Amino acid sequence: LCGFLMACALVRPQGLRDLKAKSVRKKMKQASFAAAINRDDLVRGAEDFGVDLNEHIEFCAAAMQGIAPELGLAPSS
């Protein structure tokens, strides 16, 4: 999931800031976007933790925001 979130952030001017589950889910529906990432694995990961996928996306995105500059995902100026 973190790799997919990074891909989502890279195409957004704001990076990880304000990245919402809704926009991530929309990107998940685009087969050509981050095509190497298996969408079933993303869903299964949340299921393995016993949490809703949207909740899992929001949690992971929030955790990554704290280290966004180190990940190269700081908002563009």
Jmol script that loads the backbone (N, CA, C; Angstrom):
load data "model"
ATOM      1  N   LEU A   1       0.830  -1.197   0.000  1.00  0.00           N
ATOM      2  CA  LEU A   1       0.000   0.000   0.000  1.00  0.00           C
ATOM      3  C   LEU A   1       0.866   1.250   0.000  1.00  0.00           C
ATOM      4  N   CYS A   2       1.965   1.226   0.722  1.00  0.00           N
ATOM      5  CA  CYS A   2       2.811   2.425   0.788  1.00  0.00           C
ATOM      6  C   CYS A   2       3.339   2.806  -0.589  1.00  0.00           C
ATOM      7  N   GLY A   3       3.720   1.833  -1.385  1.00  0.00           N
ATOM      8  CA  GLY A   3       4.191   2.124  -2.734  1.00  0.00           C
ATOM      9  C   GLY A   3       3.106   2.747  -3.588  1.00  0.00           C
ATOM     10  N   PHE A   4       1.889   2.257  -3.456  1.00  0.00           N
ATOM     11  CA  PHE A   4       0.773   2.819  -4.218  1.00  0.00           C
ATOM     12  C   PHE A   4       0.474   4.243  -3.746  1.00  0.00           C
ATOM     13  N   LEU A   5       0.536   4.467  -2.445  1.00  0.00           N
ATOM     14  CA  LEU A   5       0.316   5.814  -1.918  1.00  0.00           C
ATOM     15  C   LEU A   5       1.399   6.769  -2.405  1.00  0.00           C
ATOM     16  N   MET A   6       2.629   6.285  -2.495  1.00  0.00           N
ATOM     17  CA  MET A   6       3.709   7.119  -3.024  1.00  0.00           C
ATOM     18  C   MET A   6       3.420   7.490  -4.474  1.00  0.00           C
ATOM     19  N   ALA A   7       2.963   6.528  -5.259  1.00  0.00           N
ATOM     20  CA  ALA A   7       2.629   6.807  -6.661  1.00  0.00           C
ATOM     21  C   ALA A   7       1.515   7.848  -6.748  1.00  0.00           C
ATOM     22  N   CYS A   8       0.516   7.723  -5.897  1.00  0.00           N
ATOM     23  CA  CYS A   8      -0.578   8.706  -5.879  1.00  0.00           C
ATOM     24  C   CYS A   8      -0.050  10.087  -5.516  1.00  0.00           C
ATOM     25  N   ALA A   9       0.821  10.146  -4.531  1.00  0.00           N
ATOM     26  CA  ALA A   9       1.351  11.429  -4.075  1.00  0.00           C
ATOM     27  C   ALA A   9       2.238  12.086  -5.127  1.00  0.00           C
ATOM     28  N   LEU A  10       2.950  11.286  -5.891  1.00  0.00           N
ATOM     29  CA  LEU A  10       3.862  11.838  -6.897  1.00  0.00           C
ATOM     30  C   LEU A  10       3.140  12.584  -8.014  1.00  0.00           C
ATOM     31  N   VAL A  11       1.889  12.268  -8.254  1.00  0.00           N
ATOM     32  CA  VAL A  11       1.144  12.941  -9.324  1.00  0.00           C
ATOM     33  C   VAL A  11       0.273  14.082  -8.790  1.00  0.00           C
ATOM     34  N   ARG A  12       0.424  14.391  -7.508  1.00  0.00           N
ATOM     35  CA  ARG A  12      -0.355  15.474  -6.883  1.00  0.00           C
ATOM     36  C   ARG A  12       0.570  16.627  -6.512  1.00  0.00           C
ATOM     37  N   PRO A  13       0.180  17.857  -6.817  1.00  0.00           N
ATOM     38  CA  PRO A  13       1.007  19.008  -6.436  1.00  0.00           C
ATOM     39  C   PRO A  13       1.238  19.092  -4.922  1.00  0.00           C
ATOM     40  N   GLN A  14       0.272  18.647  -4.139  1.00  0.00           N
ATOM     41  CA  GLN A  14       0.379  18.715  -2.680  1.00  0.00           C
ATOM     42  C   GLN A  14       1.033  17.475  -2.074  1.00  0.00           C
ATOM     43  N   GLY A  15       1.500  16.555  -2.895  1.00  0.00           N
ATOM     44  CA  GLY A  15       2.138  15.353  -2.369  1.00  0.00           C
ATOM     45  C   GLY A  15       1.168  14.550  -1.521  1.00  0.00           C
ATOM     46  N   LEU A  16       1.617  14.182  -0.339  1.00  0.00           N
ATOM     47  CA  LEU A  16       0.777  13.394   0.569  1.00  0.00           C
ATOM     48  C   LEU A  16      -0.237  14.243   1.328  1.00  0.00           C
ATOM     49  N   ARG A  17      -0.012  15.550   1.367  1.00  0.00           N
ATOM     50  CA  ARG A  17      -0.909  16.426   2.118  1.00  0.00           C
ATOM     51  C   ARG A  17      -2.324  16.320   1.560  1.00  0.00           C
ATOM     52  N   ASP A  18      -3.258  16.065   2.432  1.00  0.00           N
ATOM     53  CA  ASP A  18      -4.678  15.972   2.073  1.00  0.00           C
ATOM     54  C   ASP A  18      -5.005  14.819   1.126  1.00  0.00           C
ATOM     55  N   LEU A  19      -4.138  13.827   1.036  1.00  0.00           N
ATOM     56  CA  LEU A  19      -4.446  12.651   0.212  1.00  0.00           C
ATOM     57  C   LEU A  19      -5.563  11.871   0.898  1.00  0.00           C
ATOM     58  N   LYS A  20      -6.665  11.709   0.228  1.00  0.00           N
ATOM     59  CA  LYS A  20      -7.848  11.060   0.796  1.00  0.00           C
ATOM     60  C   LYS A  20      -8.039   9.670   0.210  1.00  0.00           C
ATOM     61  N   ALA A  21      -8.681   8.825   0.987  1.00  0.00           N
ATOM     62  CA  ALA A  21      -8.959   7.461   0.548  1.00  0.00           C
ATOM     63  C   ALA A  21      -9.770   7.458  -0.742  1.00  0.00           C
ATOM     64  N   LYS A  22     -10.674   8.403  -0.884  1.00  0.00           N
ATOM     65  CA  LYS A  22     -11.518   8.458  -2.078  1.00  0.00           C
ATOM     66  C   LYS A  22     -10.679   8.601  -3.349  1.00  0.00           C
ATOM     67  N   SER A  23      -9.676   9.477  -3.315  1.00  0.00           N
ATOM     68  CA  SER A  23      -8.849   9.654  -4.511  1.00  0.00           C
ATOM     69  C   SER A  23      -7.938   8.455  -4.740  1.00  0.00           C
ATOM     70  N   VAL A  24      -7.489   7.816  -3.663  1.00  0.00           N
ATOM     71  CA  VAL A  24      -6.673   6.605  -3.802  1.00  0.00           C
ATOM     72  C   VAL A  24      -7.512   5.486  -4.409  1.00  0.00           C
ATOM     73  N   ARG A  25      -8.746   5.328  -3.923  1.00  0.00           N
ATOM     74  CA  ARG A  25      -9.642   4.297  -4.469  1.00  0.00           C
ATOM     75  C   ARG A  25      -9.924   4.548  -5.945  1.00  0.00           C
ATOM     76  N   LYS A  26     -10.035   5.815  -6.327  1.00  0.00           N
ATOM     77  CA  LYS A  26     -10.264   6.160  -7.726  1.00  0.00           C
ATOM     78  C   LYS A  26      -9.064   5.735  -8.575  1.00  0.00           C
ATOM     79  N   LYS A  27      -7.854   5.975  -8.071  1.00  0.00           N
ATOM     80  CA  LYS A  27      -6.642   5.558  -8.783  1.00  0.00           C
ATOM     81  C   LYS A  27      -6.551   4.034  -8.852  1.00  0.00           C
ATOM     82  N   MET A  28      -7.058   3.349  -7.831  1.00  0.00           N
ATOM     83  CA  MET A  28      -7.036   1.880  -7.836  1.00  0.00           C
ATOM     84  C   MET A  28      -7.851   1.323  -8.995  1.00  0.00           C
ATOM     85  N   LYS A  29      -8.870   2.057  -9.427  1.00  0.00           N
ATOM     86  CA  LYS A  29      -9.722   1.602 -10.525  1.00  0.00           C
ATOM     87  C   LYS A  29      -9.059   1.785 -11.885  1.00  0.00           C
ATOM     88  N   GLN A  30      -8.031   2.612 -11.958  1.00  0.00           N
ATOM     89  CA  GLN A  30      -7.312   2.856 -13.213  1.00  0.00           C
ATOM     90  C   GLN A  30      -6.212   1.810 -13.359  1.00  0.00           C
ATOM     91  N   ALA A  31      -6.449   0.822 -14.202  1.00  0.00           N
ATOM     92  CA  ALA A  31      -5.495  -0.273 -14.364  1.00  0.00           C
ATOM     93  C   ALA A  31      -4.134   0.206 -14.859  1.00  0.00           C
ATOM     94  N   SER A  32      -4.107   1.289 -15.612  1.00  0.00           N
ATOM     95  CA  SER A  32      -2.842   1.782 -16.161  1.00  0.00           C
ATOM     96  C   SER A  32      -2.004   2.543 -15.126  1.00  0.00           C
ATOM     97  N   PHE A  33      -2.621   2.982 -14.040  1.00  0.00           N
ATOM     98  CA  PHE A  33      -1.897   3.719 -13.005  1.00  0.00           C
ATOM     99  C   PHE A  33      -1.204   2.737 -12.067  1.00  0.00           C
ATOM    100  N   ALA A  34       0.115   2.875 -11.918  1.00  0.00           N
ATOM    101  CA  ALA A  34       0.905   1.968 -11.068  1.00  0.00           C
ATOM    102  C   ALA A  34       0.514   0.521 -11.366  1.00  0.00           C
ATOM    103  N   ALA A  35       0.584   0.188 -12.648  1.00  0.00           N
ATOM    104  CA  ALA A  35       0.085  -1.097 -13.143  1.00  0.00           C
ATOM    105  C   ALA A  35       0.751  -2.310 -12.497  1.00  0.00           C
ATOM    106  N   ALA A  36       1.969  -2.159 -12.011  1.00  0.00           N
ATOM    107  CA  ALA A  36       2.680  -3.293 -11.420  1.00  0.00           C
ATOM    108  C   ALA A  36       2.153  -3.661 -10.035  1.00  0.00           C
ATOM    109  N   ILE A  37       1.349  -2.798  -9.445  1.00  0.00           N
ATOM    110  CA  ILE A  37       0.831  -3.056  -8.100  1.00  0.00           C
ATOM    111  C   ILE A  37      -0.500  -3.791  -8.197  1.00  0.00           C
ATOM    112  N   ASN A  38      -0.542  -4.952  -7.565  1.00  0.00           N
ATOM    113  CA  ASN A  38      -1.730  -5.798  -7.569  1.00  0.00           C
ATOM    114  C   ASN A  38      -2.777  -5.217  -6.612  1.00  0.00           C
ATOM    115  N   ARG A  39      -3.895  -4.811  -7.161  1.00  0.00           N
ATOM    116  CA  ARG A  39      -4.952  -4.195  -6.351  1.00  0.00           C
ATOM    117  C   ARG A  39      -5.537  -5.172  -5.342  1.00  0.00           C
ATOM    118  N   ASP A  40      -5.595  -6.439  -5.697  1.00  0.00           N
ATOM    119  CA  ASP A  40      -6.114  -7.442  -4.761  1.00  0.00           C
ATOM    120  C   ASP A  40      -5.244  -7.516  -3.507  1.00  0.00           C
ATOM    121  N   ASP A  41      -3.936  -7.323  -3.669  1.00  0.00           N
ATOM    122  CA  ASP A  41      -3.038  -7.329  -2.514  1.00  0.00           C
ATOM    123  C   ASP A  41      -3.336  -6.163  -1.579  1.00  0.00           C
ATOM    124  N   LEU A  42      -3.701  -5.016  -2.149  1.00  0.00           N
ATOM    125  CA  LEU A  42      -4.035  -3.853  -1.323  1.00  0.00           C
ATOM    126  C   LEU A  42      -5.276  -4.135  -0.484  1.00  0.00           C
ATOM    127  N   VAL A  43      -6.273  -4.711  -1.114  1.00  0.00           N
ATOM    128  CA  VAL A  43      -7.522  -5.038  -0.420  1.00  0.00           C
ATOM    129  C   VAL A  43      -7.270  -6.115   0.632  1.00  0.00           C
ATOM    130  N   ARG A  44      -6.513  -7.134   0.260  1.00  0.00           N
ATOM    131  CA  ARG A  44      -6.231  -8.238   1.170  1.00  0.00           C
ATOM    132  C   ARG A  44      -5.440  -7.766   2.394  1.00  0.00           C
ATOM    133  N   GLY A  45      -4.558  -6.790   2.204  1.00  0.00           N
ATOM    134  CA  GLY A  45      -3.786  -6.255   3.329  1.00  0.00           C
ATOM    135  C   GLY A  45      -4.688  -5.665   4.399  1.00  0.00           C
ATOM    136  N   ALA A  46      -5.668  -4.889   3.980  1.00  0.00           N
ATOM    137  CA  ALA A  46      -6.613  -4.315   4.947  1.00  0.00           C
ATOM    138  C   ALA A  46      -7.433  -5.418   5.607  1.00  0.00           C
ATOM    139  N   GLU A  47      -7.850  -6.394   4.815  1.00  0.00           N
ATOM    140  CA  GLU A  47      -8.625  -7.510   5.370  1.00  0.00           C
ATOM    141  C   GLU A  47      -7.814  -8.271   6.405  1.00  0.00           C
ATOM    142  N   ASP A  48      -6.519  -8.475   6.140  1.00  0.00           N
ATOM    143  CA  ASP A  48      -5.656  -9.192   7.079  1.00  0.00           C
ATOM    144  C   ASP A  48      -5.569  -8.473   8.424  1.00  0.00           C
ATOM    145  N   PHE A  49      -5.630  -7.140   8.388  1.00  0.00           N
ATOM    146  CA  PHE A  49      -5.614  -6.358   9.625  1.00  0.00           C
ATOM    147  C   PHE A  49      -6.997  -6.243  10.247  1.00  0.00           C
ATOM    148  N   GLY A  50      -8.015  -6.664   9.512  1.00  0.00           N
ATOM    149  CA  GLY A  50      -9.379  -6.594  10.020  1.00  0.00           C
ATOM    150  C   GLY A  50      -9.933  -5.181  10.051  1.00  0.00           C
ATOM    151  N   VAL A  51      -9.469  -4.338   9.122  1.00  0.00           N
ATOM    152  CA  VAL A  51      -9.950  -2.957   9.065  1.00  0.00           C
ATOM    153  C   VAL A  51     -10.522  -2.662   7.686  1.00  0.00           C
ATOM    154  N   ASP A  52     -11.337  -1.629   7.632  1.00  0.00           N
ATOM    155  CA  ASP A  52     -11.897  -1.157   6.380  1.00  0.00           C
ATOM    156  C   ASP A  52     -10.765  -0.611   5.506  1.00  0.00           C
ATOM    157  N   LEU A  53     -10.834  -0.830   4.198  1.00  0.00           N
ATOM    158  CA  LEU A  53      -9.785  -0.374   3.291  1.00  0.00           C
ATOM    159  C   LEU A  53      -9.610   1.138   3.355  1.00  0.00           C
ATOM    160  N   ASN A  54     -10.692   1.889   3.385  1.00  0.00           N
ATOM    161  CA  ASN A  54     -10.583   3.351   3.467  1.00  0.00           C
ATOM    162  C   ASN A  54      -9.855   3.779   4.737  1.00  0.00           C
ATOM    163  N   GLU A  55     -10.181   3.132   5.835  1.00  0.00           N
ATOM    164  CA  GLU A  55      -9.526   3.438   7.109  1.00  0.00           C
ATOM    165  C   GLU A  55      -8.035   3.124   7.033  1.00  0.00           C
ATOM    166  N   HIS A  56      -7.701   2.005   6.415  1.00  0.00           N
ATOM    167  CA  HIS A  56      -6.301   1.589   6.273  1.00  0.00           C
ATOM    168  C   HIS A  56      -5.530   2.582   5.403  1.00  0.00           C
ATOM    169  N   ILE A  57      -6.138   3.014   4.313  1.00  0.00           N
ATOM    170  CA  ILE A  57      -5.507   3.996   3.425  1.00  0.00           C
ATOM    171  C   ILE A  57      -5.248   5.292   4.183  1.00  0.00           C
ATOM    172  N   GLU A  58      -6.254   5.789   4.890  1.00  0.00           N
ATOM    173  CA  GLU A  58      -6.114   7.045   5.638  1.00  0.00           C
ATOM    174  C   GLU A  58      -5.028   6.927   6.714  1.00  0.00           C
ATOM    175  N   PHE A  59      -4.988   5.796   7.399  1.00  0.00           N
ATOM    176  CA  PHE A  59      -3.995   5.582   8.456  1.00  0.00           C
ATOM    177  C   PHE A  59      -2.588   5.580   7.877  1.00  0.00           C
ATOM    178  N   CYS A  60      -2.389   4.839   6.799  1.00  0.00           N
ATOM    179  CA  CYS A  60      -1.058   4.749   6.184  1.00  0.00           C
ATOM    180  C   CYS A  60      -0.623   6.088   5.603  1.00  0.00           C
ATOM    181  N   ALA A  61      -1.534   6.786   4.957  1.00  0.00           N
ATOM    182  CA  ALA A  61      -1.208   8.094   4.384  1.00  0.00           C
ATOM    183  C   ALA A  61      -0.820   9.076   5.491  1.00  0.00           C
ATOM    184  N   ALA A  62      -1.554   9.058   6.591  1.00  0.00           N
ATOM    185  CA  ALA A  62      -1.244   9.949   7.716  1.00  0.00           C
ATOM    186  C   ALA A  62       0.125   9.622   8.304  1.00  0.00           C
ATOM    187  N   ALA A  63       0.444   8.349   8.412  1.00  0.00           N
ATOM    188  CA  ALA A  63       1.744   7.943   8.943  1.00  0.00           C
ATOM    189  C   ALA A  63       2.875   8.390   8.022  1.00  0.00           C
ATOM    190  N   MET A  64       2.653   8.309   6.728  1.00  0.00           N
ATOM    191  CA  MET A  64       3.678   8.697   5.758  1.00  0.00           C
ATOM    192  C   MET A  64       3.860  10.210   5.690  1.00  0.00           C
ATOM    193  N   GLN A  65       2.836  10.976   6.043  1.00  0.00           N
ATOM    194  CA  GLN A  65       2.931  12.440   5.986  1.00  0.00           C
ATOM    195  C   GLN A  65       4.041  12.968   6.891  1.00  0.00           C
ATOM    196  N   GLY A  66       4.260  12.300   8.003  1.00  0.00           N
ATOM    197  CA  GLY A  66       5.293  12.736   8.939  1.00  0.00           C
ATOM    198  C   GLY A  66       6.704  12.627   8.393  1.00  0.00           C
ATOM    199  N   ILE A  67       6.895  11.778   7.405  1.00  0.00           N
ATOM    200  CA  ILE A  67       8.226  11.610   6.813  1.00  0.00           C
ATOM    201  C   ILE A  67       8.209  11.925   5.318  1.00  0.00           C
ATOM    202  N   ALA A  68       7.233  12.707   4.897  1.00  0.00           N
ATOM    203  CA  ALA A  68       7.092  13.040   3.473  1.00  0.00           C
ATOM    204  C   ALA A  68       8.362  13.627   2.860  1.00  0.00           C
ATOM    205  N   PRO A  69       9.057  14.551   3.532  1.00  0.00           N
ATOM    206  CA  PRO A  69      10.277  15.091   2.922  1.00  0.00           C
ATOM    207  C   PRO A  69      11.344  14.015   2.680  1.00  0.00           C
ATOM    208  N   GLU A  70      11.487  13.095   3.628  1.00  0.00           N
ATOM    209  CA  GLU A  70      12.467  12.016   3.473  1.00  0.00           C
ATOM    210  C   GLU A  70      12.084  11.077   2.330  1.00  0.00           C
ATOM    211  N   LEU A  71      10.792  10.966   2.068  1.00  0.00           N
ATOM    212  CA  LEU A  71      10.309  10.112   0.981  1.00  0.00           C
ATOM    213  C   LEU A  71      10.333  10.833  -0.367  1.00  0.00           C
ATOM    214  N   GLY A  72      10.666  12.107  -0.347  1.00  0.00           N
ATOM    215  CA  GLY A  72      10.645  12.900  -1.574  1.00  0.00           C
ATOM    216  C   GLY A  72       9.240  13.287  -1.985  1.00  0.00           C
ATOM    217  N   LEU A  73       8.335  13.363  -1.015  1.00  0.00           N
ATOM    218  CA  LEU A  73       6.928  13.635  -1.300  1.00  0.00           C
ATOM    219  C   LEU A  73       6.430  14.927  -0.665  1.00  0.00           C
ATOM    220  N   ALA A  74       7.342  15.847  -0.414  1.00  0.00           N
ATOM    221  CA  ALA A  74       6.923  17.138   0.131  1.00  0.00           C
ATOM    222  C   ALA A  74       6.162  17.897  -0.945  1.00  0.00           C
ATOM    223  N   PRO A  75       5.195  18.714  -0.544  1.00  0.00           N
ATOM    224  CA  PRO A  75       4.427  19.479  -1.541  1.00  0.00           C
ATOM    225  C   PRO A  75       5.340  20.363  -2.380  1.00  0.00           C
ATOM    226  N   SER A  76       5.004  20.507  -3.656  1.00  0.00           N
ATOM    227  CA  SER A  76       5.780  21.415  -4.500  1.00  0.00           C
ATOM    228  C   SER A  76       5.409  22.847  -4.172  1.00  0.00           C
ATOM    229  N   SER A  77       6.368  23.706  -4.268  1.00  0.00           N
ATOM    230  CA  SER A  77       6.147  25.117  -3.915  1.00  0.00           C
ATOM    231  C   SER A  77       5.495  25.876  -5.034  1.00  0.00           C
TER     232      SER A  77
END
end "model"
wireframe off; spacefill off
backbone 0.3
color backbone group
